[in-house]
Amino acid sequence: MRLIAMIVALAAFTAPALAQDYSNYSEDALRAELARIATAETKVLVPMRDGIGLSTDIYRPREADEDVPVIFWRTPYNFNTLSGSRLRMAVEAVNRGYAFVIQNERGRYFSEGEFEILGYPRTDGYDALDWLAAQDWSNGRVGTWGCSSSAEWQLALAAMDHPAHAAMVPMASGAGIGRVGEFHEQGNWYTGGVPRNLFFVWLYNVDNPLRAQIPAGLDPQMRSRIAQYNDLATDKPDVDWASHISFLPVSELLSTLGEPPATFEEFIVRTPADAGWYEGGLYHDNEDWGVPALWFNSWYDVSIGPNMALYNHVRENASDRAVRDNQYVVAGPNVHCNFFNYGPNTVVGERNIGDTSFDTTGLIFAWFDRWLKGERNAWDRDTPRVQYYAMGANEWRGAEEWPPAEAEPVRLYLHSGGEANSRYGDGRLSFEAPEGEQPADTYVYDPMVPVQTIGGGDCCNGGIVHPGARDQRPVQVRDDVLVYTSDVLTEALDVTGFIDAVLYVSSDAPDTDFAVKLVDVAPDGTAWIVDDTILRARYRNGYDTPEMMEAGEVYELDFTPMTSSIVFQPGHRIQVEITSSNFPKFVRNLNTGGNNYDESEGRVATNSVHHSPERASYIELPVVRSR
């Protein structure tokens, strides 16, 4: 197996000096340090198999006396002036004896060609590794690293098992996942078959089919010089997304801003089972995996569920045992890509979740030292395969699998006297299943007056949603929100893993959505969101077999799981919130049974949640008893 052979071949590499502490450096100081320690080549056109060149900046240790391993960061974003995490990573990498290489995807800034989401990882990504491994300053081993868009392309590349791809660090990579297990989110375009609005905003900023380009055929010196005074960045008109995101029909959301037809118009008409999702750069669970990976995920990100499910999939299904055995994951309490901001008194959203201190940088370089330099002792063999932050207990914990082996499913059942509407209703959660007949809880859902999103997992959305742990009480006063609350807990309840919800529902509309939220209610009444999920009722029997509802019929809905680690402390209560919209996080269902994306008018739906002995609606919690 190539992985074992590579480990043996790495044994002779010489370790560099101890790393410099750059934590207190300003960006100007970091740029000065990079200029001091690195030899830089900028706007190099790396050739792809079809002749297209991808713009690439290369920073190599100035004092290197031997070939060096490569850390590769690939992005659709502007890096003409290095800043933020990319700047810090470049300095850290070069100081530790790595070449740091950053490249724009096809069709972005100084790269040639036409843009596609994820940047053609199976061709352009593969060709870039070919080129990097062949350079006379490279030792032939490449590690990929990045967050969000710079991580998502790595997943399909890992399926290609490139011989130079020695290790990877994908951080917040969910939008690169098409289908994995129960999750059919197709790159986060959907949850439960309901489109998410964040990509509409993202595409407005990133997908520019009529972009400005410099003339072809310029020599490298001229390309580099032009980049000093023109970064080809767009300056689009500002959009009041808080208002414009309500525009109908959804299919004209961007064209009404004057945008030319592009990726949005192609994707918005697709269903979750559309064949087009399997033709691009998304990774699907029918593919193999060939690379050791150190994953970073977070509870308040867009796709924590698919991310953790993919980690499990690789651990269980990679054909190479050495690859299966070298998968590790860190799951933190942060929002999207905030993995370098852990520390004392961490506030996520509005909630202080304690001291989250964690040496993210140190762990990443220990990983790369192990796989790119062959320093076997760089990676502590006692490192837990899963390191996760248990909110509520406010501490890091370790486990050898996800969920922890000690986790056992425990059901909390919905109860009421038929008036669970709002936090002032009679909705209850109980560990006991319903024994006698209970009337259903009914509410009226008007898509023109949707329930507002407050917090939770989201990102990259133009400010329409502020992610994190936030108080849900402002929406719980509405009659179209059902609220079910447990008794006050007398002992801690550790909920860690995938959280399932099963509801029995009915509606007078042919199609509607049902949204579920898990909430931690503090002794002072603050209702902190833990996670949420949603399901479009037409997909209850599968994404490839949509079926409308009939008035008077009751249907079972099994939701895409929520995912978290939360310890409900004594004095707290567990709460479940149910309604039919979570806007603007998710596109509203107009209740017509039509395409939804091309409709401008909706209808009001009367929706019900049932909880009788034969139709016991519940939420299933993975409870870790041993603690």
C-alpha positions as CSV (number, residue, x, y, z in Angstrom):
1,M,0.0,0.0,0.0
2,R,1.4,3.4,-1.0
3,L,0.6,4.9,2.5
4,I,2.8,2.4,4.3
5,A,5.6,2.7,1.8
6,M,5.4,6.5,2.2
7,I,5.8,6.3,6.0
8,V,8.9,4.2,5.6
9,A,10.4,6.6,3.0
10,L,10.0,9.6,5.3
11,A,12.2,8.3,8.2
12,A,15.3,10.4,7.3
13,F,13.8,13.9,7.3
14,T,15.6,16.4,9.6
15,A,13.4,18.4,11.9
16,P,13.5,22.2,11.8
17,A,14.2,24.5,14.7
18,L,11.4,25.2,17.2
19,A,8.6,27.4,15.9
20,Q,8.5,31.1,16.6
21,D,5.5,32.4,18.6
22,Y,3.6,34.8,16.3
23,S,0.4,35.1,18.4
24,N,1.0,38.8,19.2
25,Y,2.2,39.9,15.8
26,S,0.2,42.5,13.9
27,E,-0.5,41.9,10.2
28,D,2.1,44.4,9.2
29,A,4.7,42.6,11.4
30,L,3.6,39.3,9.9
31,R,4.1,40.6,6.3
32,A,7.5,41.9,7.3
33,E,8.4,38.5,8.8
34,L,7.2,36.6,5.7
35,A,9.4,38.9,3.5
36,R,12.4,38.1,5.8
37,I,12.1,34.4,5.9
38,A,10.6,33.5,2.6
39,T,11.5,33.5,-1.1
40,A,8.3,34.5,-2.9
41,E,7.0,33.9,-6.4
42,T,3.7,35.5,-7.2
43,K,1.0,35.0,-9.9
44,V,2.7,31.9,-11.3
45,L,0.5,30.3,-13.9
46,V,0.4,26.6,-13.0
47,P,-0.7,24.7,-16.1
48,M,-3.7,22.3,-16.1
49,R,-4.2,19.4,-18.5
50,D,-6.3,21.5,-20.9
51,G,-3.8,24.3,-21.0
52,I,-5.6,26.7,-18.6
53,G,-3.2,28.4,-16.1
54,L,-4.1,28.8,-12.4
55,S,-2.7,31.8,-10.6
56,T,-0.4,30.6,-7.7
57,D,1.7,32.3,-5.1
58,I,4.6,30.3,-3.6
59,Y,6.5,31.1,-0.4
60,R,9.5,28.9,0.3
61,P,11.9,29.0,3.3
62,R,14.8,31.3,2.3
63,E,17.4,29.3,4.2
64,A,16.3,25.8,3.2
65,D,19.2,23.6,2.3
66,E,17.1,20.6,1.2
67,D,13.8,19.9,-0.6
68,V,10.8,20.9,1.5
69,P,7.3,19.5,1.9
70,V,4.4,21.6,0.6
71,I,1.3,23.0,2.4
72,F,-1.3,23.8,-0.2
73,W,-4.2,26.2,0.3
74,R,-6.6,26.5,-2.7
75,T,-9.4,29.1,-2.7
76,P,-11.9,31.1,-4.8
77,Y,-11.2,34.2,-2.7
78,N,-8.9,37.1,-3.2
79,F,-5.4,36.7,-1.7
80,N,-3.6,39.4,-3.7
81,T,-2.7,40.9,-0.3
82,L,-2.2,38.2,2.2
83,S,-4.2,38.8,5.4
84,G,-6.0,37.1,8.2
85,S,-5.6,33.3,8.6
86,R,-3.9,32.9,5.3
87,L,-1.1,35.3,6.2
88,R,-0.6,33.7,9.6
89,M,-0.6,30.3,8.1
90,A,2.0,31.3,5.5
91,V,4.4,32.7,8.1
92,E,3.9,29.7,10.4
93,A,4.4,27.2,7.6
94,V,7.6,28.8,6.2
95,N,9.1,29.3,9.6
96,R,8.5,25.6,10.3
97,G,10.3,24.5,7.1
98,Y,7.4,24.1,4.7
99,A,6.7,25.8,1.4
100,F,3.3,27.5,1.6
101,V,1.5,27.6,-1.7
102,I,-1.8,29.4,-2.3
103,Q,-3.8,29.1,-5.6
104,N,-6.9,30.6,-7.0
105,E,-9.4,28.3,-8.5
106,R,-10.2,28.4,-12.2
107,G,-12.1,31.5,-13.2
108,R,-11.1,33.5,-10.1
109,Y,-9.0,36.7,-10.1
110,F,-5.7,36.0,-12.0
111,S,-6.6,32.4,-12.8
112,E,-7.7,31.6,-16.3
113,G,-10.8,29.7,-17.4
114,E,-14.4,29.5,-16.2
115,F,-15.5,29.2,-12.6
116,E,-17.3,26.2,-11.1
117,I,-18.1,25.7,-7.5
118,L,-15.4,23.6,-5.8
119,G,-13.0,24.4,-8.6
120,Y,-12.8,21.0,-10.4
121,P,-11.0,19.1,-7.7
122,R,-10.7,15.9,-9.6
123,T,-8.9,17.5,-12.6
124,D,-7.5,20.9,-11.6
125,G,-6.8,19.8,-8.0
126,Y,-5.1,16.6,-9.2
127,D,-3.0,18.5,-11.8
128,A,-1.9,21.1,-9.2
129,L,-0.6,18.3,-7.0
130,D,1.2,16.8,-10.0
131,W,2.9,20.2,-10.5
132,L,3.8,20.8,-6.9
133,A,5.3,17.3,-6.4
134,A,7.5,17.8,-9.5
135,Q,9.2,21.1,-8.5
136,D,12.9,20.9,-7.8
137,W,12.4,22.5,-4.4
138,S,9.6,20.1,-3.4
139,N,10.2,16.8,-1.5
140,G,7.2,15.4,-3.4
141,R,4.8,15.4,-0.4
142,V,1.8,17.7,-0.3
143,G,-0.5,18.5,2.6
144,T,-3.8,20.3,1.9
145,W,-5.2,22.7,4.4
146,G,-8.0,25.2,4.5
147,C,-11.3,26.2,5.9
148,S,-14.7,26.5,4.2
149,S,-14.2,26.8,0.4
150,S,-10.5,26.0,0.9
151,A,-11.5,22.7,2.6
152,E,-14.5,21.6,0.6
153,W,-12.6,20.9,-2.6
154,Q,-10.2,18.6,-0.7
155,L,-12.9,15.9,-0.2
156,A,-13.3,15.0,-3.9
157,L,-9.5,15.2,-4.2
158,A,-9.1,12.7,-1.4
159,A,-11.2,10.2,-3.4
160,M,-8.6,10.4,-6.2
161,D,-5.8,9.1,-3.9
162,H,-3.1,11.2,-5.6
163,P,0.4,9.7,-4.7
164,A,1.7,13.0,-3.5
165,H,-1.3,13.8,-1.3
166,A,0.2,12.8,2.0
167,A,-2.2,14.4,4.5
168,M,-5.1,16.9,4.8
169,V,-6.7,19.2,7.2
170,P,-10.2,20.0,6.1
171,M,-11.9,22.6,8.4
172,A,-15.6,23.3,8.1
173,S,-15.8,21.3,4.9
174,G,-19.5,20.5,4.7
175,A,-20.3,22.3,1.5
176,G,-18.1,19.8,-0.3
177,I,-20.3,16.8,0.8
178,G,-23.0,15.7,-1.6
179,R,-24.6,12.7,0.0
180,V,-23.3,10.8,3.1
181,G,-25.5,8.3,5.0
182,E,-28.7,10.0,6.1
183,F,-27.5,13.4,4.9
184,H,-28.5,14.4,1.3
185,E,-27.6,18.1,1.5
186,Q,-25.8,18.4,-1.8
187,G,-23.2,20.8,-0.7
188,N,-25.4,22.4,1.9
189,W,-27.8,23.6,-0.7
190,Y,-30.5,21.7,1.2
191,T,-31.4,20.4,4.6
192,G,-34.2,17.9,4.6
193,G,-35.0,19.0,1.0
194,V,-35.4,22.6,2.0
195,P,-33.0,25.1,0.2
196,R,-30.8,27.3,2.4
197,N,-30.6,31.0,1.5
198,L,-26.9,31.4,2.4
199,F,-25.7,30.2,-1.0
200,F,-27.9,32.7,-2.8
201,V,-26.0,35.5,-1.1
202,W,-22.7,33.7,-1.5
203,L,-23.1,33.3,-5.3
204,Y,-24.0,36.9,-5.7
205,N,-20.5,37.8,-4.4
206,V,-18.5,34.9,-5.9
207,D,-20.1,33.8,-9.2
208,N,-19.1,36.4,-11.7
209,P,-19.4,35.0,-15.3
210,L,-18.6,38.5,-16.8
211,R,-15.5,39.1,-14.7
212,A,-12.7,41.4,-15.7
213,Q,-9.5,39.6,-16.9
214,I,-6.0,40.8,-17.8
215,P,-4.7,40.0,-21.4
216,A,-3.4,36.5,-22.0
217,G,0.2,35.8,-22.8
218,L,1.9,38.2,-20.4
219,D,5.3,37.2,-19.0
220,P,5.5,36.3,-15.3
221,Q,7.1,39.6,-14.3
222,M,4.3,41.7,-15.9
223,R,1.6,39.5,-14.3
224,S,3.2,40.1,-10.9
225,R,3.6,43.8,-11.5
226,I,-0.1,44.2,-12.6
227,A,-1.1,42.5,-9.4
228,Q,0.6,45.2,-7.4
229,Y,-1.9,47.8,-8.5
230,N,-4.9,45.8,-9.7
231,D,-6.3,42.8,-7.9
232,L,-9.3,42.3,-10.3
233,A,-11.7,42.3,-7.4
234,T,-15.3,43.2,-8.1
235,D,-17.1,46.0,-6.4
236,K,-20.7,45.1,-6.7
237,P,-23.6,47.3,-5.5
238,D,-24.5,46.8,-1.8
239,V,-27.7,44.8,-1.3
240,D,-30.0,45.1,1.7
241,W,-30.2,41.3,2.1
242,A,-32.4,41.5,5.1
243,S,-35.1,42.9,2.9
244,H,-34.2,41.4,-0.5
245,I,-34.1,37.8,0.7
246,S,-37.9,37.8,0.9
247,F,-38.2,38.5,-2.9
248,L,-40.4,36.1,-4.8
249,P,-40.1,34.2,-7.0
250,V,-36.9,32.8,-5.5
251,S,-35.7,31.9,-9.0
252,E,-35.4,35.7,-9.8
253,L,-33.7,36.7,-6.6
254,L,-30.4,37.5,-8.3
255,S,-31.6,38.4,-11.8
256,T,-33.7,41.2,-10.3
257,L,-30.4,42.7,-9.0
258,G,-29.1,42.8,-12.6
259,E,-27.0,39.7,-12.4
260,P,-26.4,37.6,-15.5
261,P,-27.6,34.0,-15.5
262,A,-25.1,31.7,-13.9
263,T,-24.8,29.0,-11.3
264,F,-27.8,30.1,-9.2
265,E,-30.2,29.7,-12.1
266,E,-28.8,26.2,-12.7
267,F,-29.0,25.0,-9.1
268,I,-32.3,26.5,-8.0
269,V,-34.3,24.2,-10.2
270,R,-32.6,21.0,-9.0
271,T,-34.3,18.6,-6.6
272,P,-32.1,17.0,-3.9
273,A,-32.0,13.8,-6.1
274,D,-31.1,15.6,-9.4
275,A,-28.3,13.8,-11.3
276,G,-26.5,17.1,-11.7
277,W,-25.3,17.0,-8.1
278,Y,-23.3,13.9,-9.0
279,E,-21.5,15.4,-11.9
280,G,-19.5,18.2,-10.3
281,G,-17.0,18.5,-7.5
282,L,-19.0,17.1,-4.6
283,Y,-17.9,14.1,-2.6
284,H,-20.4,11.3,-2.3
285,D,-20.3,8.2,-0.1
286,N,-20.0,5.7,-3.0
287,E,-16.4,6.9,-3.4
288,D,-13.2,5.7,-1.7
289,W,-10.9,7.8,0.4
290,G,-7.1,7.7,0.2
291,V,-5.7,10.3,2.6
292,P,-5.0,10.6,6.4
293,A,-7.1,13.5,7.6
294,L,-7.3,15.8,10.7
295,W,-10.9,17.2,10.6
296,F,-12.1,20.4,12.3
297,N,-15.8,20.8,12.7
298,S,-18.0,23.0,15.0
299,W,-21.4,22.8,16.6
300,Y,-22.7,26.1,15.3
301,D,-21.6,25.7,11.7
302,V,-23.8,25.1,8.6
303,S,-23.4,21.3,8.3
304,I,-22.0,19.7,11.5
305,G,-24.1,16.6,10.9
306,P,-22.8,15.7,7.4
307,N,-19.3,16.6,8.6
308,M,-19.3,14.1,11.5
309,A,-21.1,11.5,9.4
310,L,-18.4,11.8,6.7
311,Y,-15.7,11.3,9.4
312,N,-17.5,8.1,10.4
313,H,-17.9,7.0,6.8
314,V,-14.1,7.3,6.1
315,R,-13.2,5.6,9.4
316,E,-15.5,2.7,8.5
317,N,-15.2,2.4,4.7
318,A,-11.8,3.6,3.3
319,S,-10.4,0.6,1.5
320,D,-6.9,1.2,2.9
321,R,-6.7,0.2,6.6
322,A,-3.9,2.6,7.3
323,V,-6.1,5.4,6.0
324,R,-9.0,4.3,8.1
325,D,-6.8,4.2,11.2
326,N,-5.5,7.7,10.6
327,Q,-8.6,9.8,10.8
328,Y,-9.0,12.3,13.7
329,V,-11.6,15.0,14.3
330,V,-11.9,18.0,16.5
331,A,-15.4,19.3,17.1
332,G,-15.6,22.7,18.8
333,P,-18.4,25.0,20.0
334,N,-17.5,27.8,17.6
335,V,-19.2,29.3,14.5
336,H,-17.9,28.8,11.0
337,C,-14.1,28.8,10.7
338,N,-13.4,30.3,14.1
339,F,-11.0,27.5,15.1
340,F,-8.2,29.9,15.9
341,N,-10.2,32.0,18.3
342,Y,-10.5,29.5,21.2
343,G,-9.6,30.9,24.6
344,P,-10.9,32.0,28.1
345,N,-14.5,33.3,28.4
346,T,-15.5,32.3,24.9
347,V,-18.9,33.8,23.8
348,V,-20.6,32.0,20.9
349,G,-23.6,34.0,19.7
350,E,-24.7,35.4,23.1
351,R,-23.7,32.6,25.4
352,N,-20.5,32.4,27.4
353,I,-19.4,28.8,27.2
354,G,-16.3,29.0,29.3
355,D,-12.6,28.5,28.6
356,T,-12.3,26.8,25.2
357,S,-8.5,27.1,25.0
358,F,-7.1,24.7,22.4
359,D,-3.8,24.7,20.5
360,T,-5.3,24.5,17.0
361,T,-2.1,25.6,15.2
362,G,0.1,23.2,17.2
363,L,-2.1,20.2,16.5
364,I,-2.2,21.0,12.8
365,F,1.6,21.2,12.5
366,A,2.1,18.1,14.6
367,W,-0.1,16.4,12.0
368,F,1.8,17.7,9.1
369,D,5.2,17.0,10.7
370,R,4.1,13.4,11.1
371,W,2.9,12.9,7.5
372,L,4.9,15.3,5.4
373,K,8.3,15.2,7.3
374,G,8.1,11.6,8.7
375,E,8.6,12.7,12.3
376,R,6.8,9.7,13.9
377,N,6.9,11.2,17.4
378,A,5.5,14.6,16.3
379,W,1.9,13.2,16.6
380,D,1.0,11.9,20.1
381,R,-0.2,8.4,19.7
382,D,-2.5,8.9,22.7
383,T,-4.4,11.7,20.9
384,P,-8.1,10.8,21.1
385,R,-9.6,10.1,17.7
386,V,-12.5,12.5,18.6
387,Q,-11.8,15.6,20.6
388,Y,-15.0,17.5,21.3
389,Y,-16.2,20.4,23.4
390,A,-19.1,19.5,25.8
391,M,-21.2,22.7,26.1
392,G,-22.9,23.1,29.4
393,A,-20.1,21.2,31.2
394,N,-17.8,23.6,29.3
395,E,-14.8,21.3,28.8
396,W,-12.9,19.4,26.1
397,R,-13.4,15.7,26.1
398,G,-12.0,12.7,24.2
399,A,-13.5,9.6,22.7
400,E,-12.4,6.8,20.3
401,E,-15.6,7.0,18.2
402,W,-18.5,9.3,17.4
403,P,-20.8,9.3,19.1
404,P,-18.9,8.1,22.2
405,A,-19.4,4.4,22.8
406,E,-21.2,5.1,26.1
407,A,-24.0,7.0,24.3
408,E,-27.4,5.3,24.5
409,P,-30.6,6.5,22.8
410,V,-33.2,8.0,25.2
411,R,-36.5,9.3,24.0
412,L,-38.3,12.4,25.1
413,Y,-42.0,12.3,24.1
414,L,-44.2,15.2,23.2
415,H,-47.3,15.7,25.4
416,S,-50.0,18.4,25.6
417,G,-53.7,19.0,26.1
418,G,-53.8,20.3,22.5
419,E,-52.6,23.8,23.3
420,A,-48.8,23.8,23.0
421,N,-48.9,27.0,21.0
422,S,-46.2,29.4,22.3
423,R,-44.1,29.2,25.4
424,Y,-47.2,30.0,27.4
425,G,-49.0,26.8,26.2
426,D,-49.3,23.4,27.8
427,G,-46.6,21.5,25.7
428,R,-44.6,19.1,27.8
429,L,-41.6,16.8,27.3
430,S,-41.5,13.5,29.2
431,F,-39.4,10.4,29.2
432,E,-42.7,8.5,29.4
433,A,-44.6,7.7,26.2
434,P,-48.2,8.9,25.8
435,E,-50.7,6.4,27.4
436,G,-54.0,8.0,26.7
437,E,-55.5,9.9,23.8
438,Q,-54.1,13.5,23.6
439,P,-55.5,16.1,21.2
440,A,-53.1,17.2,18.4
441,D,-51.5,20.6,18.6
442,T,-52.5,22.8,15.6
443,Y,-51.2,26.0,14.2
444,V,-51.7,28.2,11.2
445,Y,-48.6,28.7,9.0
446,D,-48.6,31.7,6.7
447,P,-45.5,31.8,4.4
448,M,-45.9,35.5,4.1
449,V,-45.3,35.9,7.9
450,P,-42.6,33.3,8.5
451,V,-41.0,32.5,11.9
452,Q,-37.7,34.4,12.2
453,T,-34.4,32.6,12.5
454,I,-32.5,33.4,15.6
455,G,-29.0,31.9,15.8
456,G,-28.1,28.3,15.3
457,G,-25.7,27.0,12.7
458,D,-25.2,29.2,9.6
459,C,-22.6,31.4,7.9
460,C,-21.7,33.4,4.8
461,N,-25.2,34.9,4.5
462,G,-24.7,38.7,4.2
463,G,-25.8,39.2,7.8
464,I,-29.4,37.9,7.4
465,V,-28.7,35.3,10.2
466,H,-26.3,35.8,13.1
467,P,-25.2,32.3,14.1
468,G,-24.4,30.8,17.5
469,A,-26.2,30.2,20.8
470,R,-29.0,32.8,21.0
471,D,-32.1,33.2,23.1
472,Q,-35.2,31.8,21.3
473,R,-37.8,33.5,23.5
474,P,-38.7,36.2,21.0
475,V,-40.1,33.7,18.5
476,Q,-41.6,31.4,21.2
477,V,-44.4,34.0,21.9
478,R,-46.0,33.2,18.5
479,D,-49.0,31.0,18.2
480,D,-47.6,29.3,15.1
481,V,-44.7,28.0,17.2
482,L,-45.3,24.8,19.4
483,V,-43.2,24.6,22.5
484,Y,-42.6,21.5,24.6
485,T,-40.7,21.8,27.8
486,S,-39.4,19.2,30.3
487,D,-39.5,19.3,34.0
488,V,-36.6,20.9,35.8
489,L,-33.6,18.5,35.7
490,T,-32.4,17.3,39.1
491,E,-29.2,15.9,37.7
492,A,-27.0,16.6,34.6
493,L,-28.0,15.0,31.3
494,D,-25.1,14.6,28.8
495,V,-26.4,14.6,25.3
496,T,-23.5,13.9,22.8
497,G,-24.0,12.6,19.3
498,F,-26.7,12.5,16.5
499,I,-30.1,13.7,17.8
500,D,-33.1,12.3,16.0
501,A,-36.6,13.7,15.7
502,V,-39.7,11.8,14.7
503,L,-43.0,13.6,14.3
504,Y,-46.5,12.5,13.3
505,V,-48.1,15.4,11.4
506,S,-51.0,16.4,9.2
507,S,-51.8,19.4,7.1
508,D,-54.6,20.8,4.8
509,A,-51.9,21.8,2.3
510,P,-50.5,19.4,-0.3
511,D,-47.0,20.2,0.9
512,T,-45.5,22.1,3.8
513,D,-42.3,22.2,6.0
514,F,-41.8,21.1,9.6
515,A,-38.9,22.6,11.5
516,V,-37.6,21.3,14.8
517,K,-35.3,23.0,17.3
518,L,-33.5,21.6,20.4
519,V,-33.2,24.2,23.2
520,D,-31.4,24.4,26.6
521,V,-33.5,26.5,29.0
522,A,-31.4,28.1,31.8
523,P,-32.8,28.7,35.3
524,D,-33.4,32.4,34.4
525,G,-35.6,31.3,31.5
526,T,-33.1,32.1,28.7
527,A,-33.8,29.6,25.9
528,W,-30.4,28.8,24.2
529,I,-30.6,27.1,20.8
530,V,-28.5,23.9,20.6
531,D,-29.3,22.9,17.0
532,D,-32.2,22.6,14.5
533,T,-33.4,20.7,11.6
534,I,-36.2,20.8,9.0
535,L,-38.0,18.6,6.5
536,R,-40.1,19.3,3.4
537,A,-43.0,16.9,3.8
538,R,-43.1,15.9,0.1
539,Y,-39.7,14.1,0.7
540,R,-40.8,12.0,3.7
541,N,-40.5,8.8,1.7
542,G,-37.2,9.7,0.1
543,Y,-35.7,12.5,-2.0
544,D,-36.2,10.6,-5.2
545,T,-39.8,9.8,-4.5
546,P,-41.6,13.1,-3.6
547,E,-45.3,12.6,-2.6
548,M,-47.9,15.2,-1.7
549,M,-50.0,15.1,1.4
550,E,-53.7,14.6,1.6
551,A,-55.9,16.5,4.0
552,G,-57.0,14.4,7.0
553,E,-54.1,12.0,6.7
554,V,-51.4,11.6,9.3
555,Y,-47.8,11.1,8.2
556,E,-44.6,10.1,10.0
557,L,-41.7,12.4,9.4
558,D,-38.1,11.2,10.2
559,F,-35.8,14.2,10.2
560,T,-32.2,14.7,9.2
561,P,-30.4,14.3,12.6
562,M,-29.2,17.3,14.6
563,T,-25.7,17.0,16.0
564,S,-24.1,18.4,19.1
565,S,-22.6,17.9,22.6
566,I,-24.5,19.7,25.3
567,V,-24.8,18.9,29.0
568,F,-28.1,20.0,30.4
569,Q,-27.2,21.0,33.9
570,P,-29.4,20.5,37.1
571,G,-31.9,23.4,37.3
572,H,-32.1,23.6,33.4
573,R,-34.9,22.3,31.3
574,I,-34.9,20.6,27.8
575,Q,-37.1,22.2,25.2
576,V,-38.3,21.3,21.7
577,E,-39.7,23.9,19.4
578,I,-41.8,23.0,16.3
579,T,-43.1,25.2,13.5
580,S,-43.2,25.3,9.7
581,S,-40.6,28.0,8.9
582,N,-37.2,29.1,9.9
583,F,-36.6,32.1,7.8
584,P,-34.3,33.5,6.4
585,K,-32.1,30.5,7.2
586,F,-34.3,28.3,5.0
587,V,-36.4,29.2,1.9
588,R,-40.1,29.3,2.8
589,N,-42.5,26.6,1.6
590,L,-45.4,28.3,-0.1
591,N,-47.6,25.3,0.7
592,T,-48.9,24.9,-2.9
593,G,-47.3,21.6,-3.8
594,G,-45.7,23.3,-6.8
595,N,-42.1,23.9,-7.7
596,N,-41.9,26.6,-5.0
597,Y,-38.8,28.3,-6.6
598,D,-40.9,29.8,-9.5
599,E,-44.0,30.9,-7.5
600,S,-44.8,34.3,-6.2
601,E,-47.9,33.6,-4.1
602,G,-48.5,31.1,-1.4
603,R,-51.4,29.7,0.6
604,V,-52.0,29.5,4.3
605,A,-51.7,26.0,5.8
606,T,-53.2,24.6,8.9
607,N,-50.7,22.1,10.3
608,S,-50.9,19.7,13.2
609,V,-48.5,17.6,15.3
610,H,-49.9,14.4,16.8
611,H,-48.8,12.6,20.0
612,S,-51.1,9.7,20.8
613,P,-50.0,6.3,21.9
614,E,-50.2,5.1,18.3
615,R,-48.6,8.2,17.0
616,A,-46.0,9.1,19.6
617,S,-43.9,12.1,18.4
618,Y,-40.5,12.2,20.1
619,I,-37.0,13.4,20.0
620,E,-34.3,10.8,20.6
621,L,-31.2,11.9,22.5
622,P,-27.8,10.2,22.6
623,V,-27.3,10.2,26.4
624,V,-23.8,9.4,27.8
625,R,-24.6,7.7,31.1
626,S,-21.1,7.0,32.3
627,R,-20.6,10.7,33.2
